[in-house]
Amino acid sequence: MTAVVQVENISKRFRLYHERHRSVKDRIIHPGGGTYTDLQALDDVSFSIDAGQTVGILGRNGSGKSTLLKCICGVLKPNEGQILVRGTLAGLLELGAGFQPELSGRDNVYLSGSMLGFSRKDVDRLFDSIVEFSELEGFVDTQVKFYSSGMYVRLAFAVAVNVDPDVLVVDEVLAVGDERFQAKCMDRIRQFQLEGRTIMLVSHNADQVRSLCDRAIVLDHGRMIADGPSGDSVRIFREALSADSRSVDAEAPVNVSISIESVTTSTGRFAAHTNEAFGFEVALTSNESFDGFFVMELHTHDGTLVTRTDPTTAPVSLSPGHQRLAVSLPALPLLDGDYELSVGLLSGFGHSVAAWREQVATLEVSYDGRASGLVPLAPRVNLA
């Protein structure tokens, strides 16, 4: 398989000035140029992406995700290392990147096309498709400085996906805009996957990465801490969040450390029947008293989120030491299938992750009826 994106030992540093001398007088008096510290945004990151892969980039705020994408797109130049991209690349980075606010939407389409190496004839051929996808027919001749954030995203995404790139790079911008257009964008991304194109996707939504991506990379403080199947990387990402929250969450005890050791059932099997009661126990250890909330998730094998419980319905209060939580569901509203179970504890009112175990068990659900899908519905039908 041919690698279309190769990232080789790249590092990127930014200089953060605390006091910068701009006038000639200040520079003469203070020849050093001002006080500053260096921020290591990326630190020796290496990976390759094969043609046709969809790769997610996960990490908390400030981990280097957007900096990595900007380096790949050529917006930033790394201090060390090199990046090789084979084929055409279209990048959808932060809101409005590459747009000139004084120009109209029409002019920005042609400007973006020329930056991607397309002639005016090429953009003429694509223009109607771009405008139709963006649904901005009535605003295409309006200056983009008057666009809303959602309109920016519509036009930028329409340009990126209609120039037929070999590699599509999408930052978190799809979180902006209405739900219907987000779904439309996801449909186009899935179409690209079927066509065998390469996609890089940055998202804070771990469930979205799990369902869309074959593989995920996790960044933490500029370093790559995971690169593997999306399910495994999501687990590492959430465990990293858990470790980080123990050190920075002001609402939780300063030195709290909670470890989820095991999840078991009384029968030794994770098996249940539709609409019948089901329960399990969570064994854990806490080094401090802890008040928070229990949460559980169920996913299908393809990564689709079936349910995430409302944490506010399950408060927990832990004492230091070993203890067990008994979790019970009065009726399991799922049809036939195998579901991946994840459990965790959230701390404080901010609901930051205090402990997390990803895919701790596979729940086998059996159903005796004839319905299909994920959940049973029993409508009552009468003549009106």
C-alpha positions in Angstrom: 0.0 0.0 0.0 1.4 3.4 -1.0 1.8 6.0 1.7 0.2 9.3 0.5 1.1 11.3 3.7 4.4 10.8 5.4 5.3 12.7 8.6 8.9 12.2 9.6 10.2 13.4 13.0 8.5 16.8 12.8 8.8 19.3 15.7 7.3 22.8 15.8 8.1 25.5 18.4 6.4 28.9 18.9 8.0 31.8 20.6 5.7 33.4 23.2 6.7 36.9 24.1 5.9 38.3 27.6 7.3 41.7 26.7 8.1 42.7 23.1 9.9 45.9 22.2 8.4 47.3 19.0 9.6 50.9 18.8 13.2 51.9 17.7 13.7 53.6 21.1 12.8 50.4 23.0 15.0 48.2 20.8 18.0 50.5 21.4 17.4 50.5 25.2 16.5 46.8 25.3 18.6 45.2 22.5 17.5 41.7 23.4 14.2 42.1 21.7 12.0 41.3 24.7 11.4 38.4 27.1 9.9 35.2 25.8 9.5 31.5 26.3 9.4 28.7 23.7 6.3 26.5 23.4 6.9 23.1 22.0 3.7 22.5 20.0 4.9 19.3 18.3 7.7 17.1 19.5 9.2 14.4 17.2 6.0 13.2 15.6 6.2 10.5 12.9 3.6 8.5 11.1 2.4 7.6 7.6 -1.0 7.3 6.1 -1.8 4.9 3.2 -4.1 5.7 0.3 -7.8 5.2 1.2 -7.3 5.4 5.0 -9.5 7.6 7.2 -7.4 8.7 10.2 -8.7 10.6 13.2 -6.5 13.0 15.3 -7.5 13.1 19.0 -6.2 15.2 21.8 -7.3 17.7 24.4 -7.0 21.5 23.8 -3.4 22.6 23.2 -2.2 19.1 22.4 -1.0 20.1 18.9 -3.7 18.7 16.7 -4.4 21.9 14.6 -0.7 22.7 14.4 -0.1 19.2 13.0 -2.7 19.7 10.3 -1.4 23.2 9.4 2.1 21.7 8.9 0.6 19.0 6.7 -1.3 21.6 4.7 1.7 23.8 4.3 0.3 26.7 6.3 3.1 26.3 8.9 6.7 25.0 8.4 8.0 22.6 11.0 11.3 23.5 12.8 12.6 19.9 12.3 11.6 17.0 10.2 9.8 16.8 6.9 6.3 16.1 5.5 5.6 14.4 2.1 2.2 14.5 0.5 1.5 12.6 -2.7 -1.5 13.9 -4.8 -3.7 16.9 -4.4 -4.6 18.0 -0.9 -7.6 20.1 0.2 -7.6 21.4 3.8 -10.5 22.7 5.8 -8.8 24.4 8.8 -9.9 27.0 11.2 -13.0 29.1 10.4 -12.5 31.3 7.4 -8.8 30.2 6.8 -7.8 31.3 3.3 -10.8 33.6 2.7 -10.4 37.3 2.1 -13.2 39.1 4.0 -13.5 42.0 1.6 -14.1 39.7 -1.4 -17.4 38.1 -2.3 -18.1 34.4 -1.9 -17.8 34.1 -5.7 -14.4 35.7 -5.7 -13.2 33.6 -2.8 -14.2 30.4 -4.6 -12.0 31.4 -7.5 -9.2 32.5 -5.1 -9.3 29.2 -3.2 -9.4 27.2 -6.5 -6.3 29.1 -7.7 -4.5 28.4 -4.4 -5.2 24.7 -4.9 -3.7 24.9 -8.4 -6.8 25.0 -10.5 -7.2 27.2 -13.6 -10.2 29.6 -14.0 -11.7 27.1 -16.5 -11.5 24.4 -13.9 -13.2 26.5 -11.3 -15.9 27.6 -13.9 -16.7 23.9 -14.3 -16.9 23.3 -10.6 -18.6 26.6 -9.5 -22.2 25.5 -9.8 -21.6 22.3 -7.8 -19.8 24.3 -5.1 -22.6 26.8 -4.7 -25.3 24.1 -4.8 -23.6 22.2 -2.1 -23.0 25.2 0.1 -26.7 26.3 -0.3 -25.6 29.9 -0.5 -27.1 30.8 -3.9 -28.6 34.0 -2.6 -25.3 35.2 -0.9 -22.6 34.1 -3.3 -22.0 37.8 -4.4 -22.0 39.1 -0.8 -18.7 40.0 0.9 -17.8 37.1 3.2 -17.1 39.5 6.0 -20.9 39.6 6.4 -21.2 35.8 6.5 -22.1 34.0 9.7 -19.8 31.3 11.0 -22.1 28.7 9.6 -22.0 30.3 6.1 -18.2 30.4 6.3 -18.1 26.6 6.9 -20.7 25.9 4.2 -18.6 27.6 1.5 -15.2 26.4 2.7 -16.4 22.8 2.9 -18.1 23.0 -0.4 -14.9 24.2 -2.1 -12.8 21.5 -0.3 -15.0 18.5 -1.3 -15.8 19.6 -4.9 -12.2 20.0 -6.1 -11.9 16.2 -6.0 -8.8 16.0 -3.7 -6.8 12.9 -3.2 -6.3 13.9 0.5 -9.0 15.7 2.5 -7.9 17.4 5.8 -10.7 18.5 8.1 -10.2 20.4 11.3 -12.8 20.8 14.1 -14.7 23.4 12.0 -17.6 20.9 11.3 -18.7 21.5 14.9 -20.0 24.9 13.6 -23.2 25.1 11.6 -26.6 23.5 11.8 -27.2 19.8 12.4 -28.6 19.2 9.0 -25.6 20.6 7.2 -23.3 18.6 9.5 -25.1 15.5 8.5 -24.7 16.5 4.8 -20.9 16.9 5.4 -20.7 13.5 7.1 -22.5 11.9 4.1 -19.9 13.5 1.7 -17.1 12.2 3.9 -18.5 8.7 3.8 -18.8 9.0 0.0 -15.2 9.9 -0.2 -14.4 6.8 1.9 -16.2 4.6 -0.6 -14.3 6.3 -3.4 -11.0 5.3 -1.7 -9.8 8.8 -0.9 -7.6 9.6 2.1 -9.1 11.6 4.9 -7.6 13.2 8.1 -10.1 14.3 10.6 -9.5 16.3 13.8 -12.4 16.1 16.3 -13.0 16.4 20.0 -15.9 13.9 19.5 -14.4 10.5 20.3 -17.6 8.7 19.1 -17.3 10.4 15.7 -13.7 9.3 15.4 -14.6 5.8 16.4 -17.4 5.5 13.9 -15.7 7.2 10.9 -12.1 6.4 11.2 -10.1 3.2 10.6 -7.3 4.4 12.8 -6.7 7.2 15.2 -3.6 9.1 16.4 -3.6 10.6 19.9 -1.5 13.7 20.8 -0.7 14.9 24.3 1.4 18.0 24.9 2.8 17.8 21.4 3.9 14.2 21.5 2.2 11.2 19.9 1.1 8.8 22.6 -1.0 6.4 20.4 -1.4 5.3 16.8 -3.7 2.4 16.2 -7.2 1.1 15.6 -9.7 3.8 16.5 -11.2 1.9 19.4 -7.8 1.4 21.1 -6.8 5.0 20.5 -10.1 6.3 22.0 -9.4 4.3 25.1 -5.9 5.7 25.4 -7.3 9.2 24.8 -9.9 8.9 27.5 -7.4 7.4 30.0 -5.1 10.3 29.3 -8.0 12.7 30.0 -8.6 10.8 33.2 -5.0 11.2 34.3 -4.9 14.9 33.3 -8.1 15.7 35.2 -6.7 14.3 38.4 -4.0 17.0 38.3 -5.9 20.0 37.0 -9.6 19.6 38.0 -10.1 22.1 40.8 -13.5 20.7 41.6 -12.1 17.2 42.4 -9.8 16.5 45.4 -6.3 17.6 44.5 -4.6 14.2 44.9 -7.5 11.9 43.9 -6.6 8.8 42.0 -9.2 6.3 41.0 -8.6 3.0 39.3 -11.3 0.9 37.8 -10.0 -2.6 38.3 -12.7 -4.9 36.9 -16.3 -5.2 35.7 -18.0 -8.5 36.5 -21.4 -10.1 36.7 -22.8 -12.6 39.2 -23.0 -15.3 36.5 -19.6 -14.6 35.0 -21.3 -13.8 31.6 -22.3 -10.6 30.1 -25.6 -11.9 28.6 -29.1 -10.4 28.8 -32.6 -10.6 27.3 -34.5 -7.7 25.7 -36.6 -5.8 28.2 -35.3 -7.9 31.2 -33.3 -6.7 34.1 -29.5 -6.7 33.9 -26.8 -5.8 36.4 -23.0 -5.9 37.0 -20.5 -4.7 39.5 -17.5 -2.4 39.1 -14.5 -2.9 41.4 -12.4 0.1 41.9 -9.8 1.7 44.2 -9.7 5.3 45.3 -6.9 6.9 47.4 -9.1 9.8 48.5 -12.8 10.4 49.2 -14.6 11.3 46.0 -18.0 12.6 45.1 -19.0 12.4 41.4 -21.1 10.6 38.9 -21.1 7.2 37.2 -21.6 6.9 33.5 -21.7 4.0 31.1 -21.7 3.7 27.3 -22.8 1.0 24.8 -21.5 0.9 21.3 -22.1 -1.5 18.4 -19.1 -3.2 16.9 -18.8 -0.7 14.1 -18.5 2.1 16.7 -22.0 3.5 16.6 -23.0 5.0 20.0 -26.1 3.3 21.2 -26.5 5.1 24.5 -24.6 7.2 27.0 -26.3 7.3 30.4 -27.2 10.7 32.0 -24.5 11.0 34.7 -26.7 13.2 36.9 -29.0 10.2 37.5 -26.2 8.1 39.0 -24.2 10.1 41.7 -21.6 8.2 43.6 -19.7 8.9 46.8 -16.5 6.9 47.4 -14.4 6.4 50.5 -10.6 5.8 50.3 -9.7 2.2 49.6 -11.2 -0.8 47.6 -14.9 -0.8 47.0 -17.5 -2.1 44.5 -20.4 -0.3 42.7 -23.5 -2.3 42.0 -25.1 -1.2 38.7 -28.6 -2.3 37.7 -30.8 -1.7 34.7 -34.5 -2.6 35.5 -35.1 -3.3 31.8 -32.6 -3.5 28.9 -34.2 -1.9 25.9 -32.0 -3.4 23.2 -32.6 -6.0 20.5 -30.4 -8.9 19.4 -26.7 -8.1 19.1 -23.3 -7.7 20.7 -22.6 -4.3 22.4 -19.3 -3.0 23.7 -19.6 -1.7 27.3 -17.5 1.2 28.6 -17.7 2.7 32.1 -16.3 5.7 33.9 -16.6 8.2 36.7 -17.0 12.0 36.2 -15.8 14.5 38.8 -17.4 17.7 40.0 -19.9 19.9 38.3 -17.7 20.2 35.2 -18.1 16.4 34.6 -14.4 16.0 33.7 -13.2 12.4 33.5 -11.9 11.0 36.8 -11.6 7.4 35.7 -12.4 5.5 32.5 -12.3 2.0 31.2 -13.0 1.6 27.5 -14.7 -1.6 26.1 -14.4 -3.5 29.4 -16.9 -6.2 28.2 -19.0 -7.4 25.4 -22.7 -7.6 26.2 -24.7 -10.2 24.4 -28.4 -9.4 24.0 -30.9 -11.9 22.8 -34.5 -11.2 21.7 -37.3 -13.8 21.2 -39.5 -11.6 19.0 -39.4 -10.7 15.3 -38.4 -7.0 15.5 -35.2 -5.8 13.9 -32.9 -2.8 14.6 -31.4 -1.6 17.9 -34.5 -1.0 20.2 -37.9 -2.6 20.3 -41.0 -0.5 19.7 -44.5 -1.7 20.6 -46.9 0.8 19.0 -50.6 0.6 19.7 -52.6 1.0 16.6 -56.4 1.7 16.5 -58.8 3.0 14.0 -58.9 6.8 14.3 
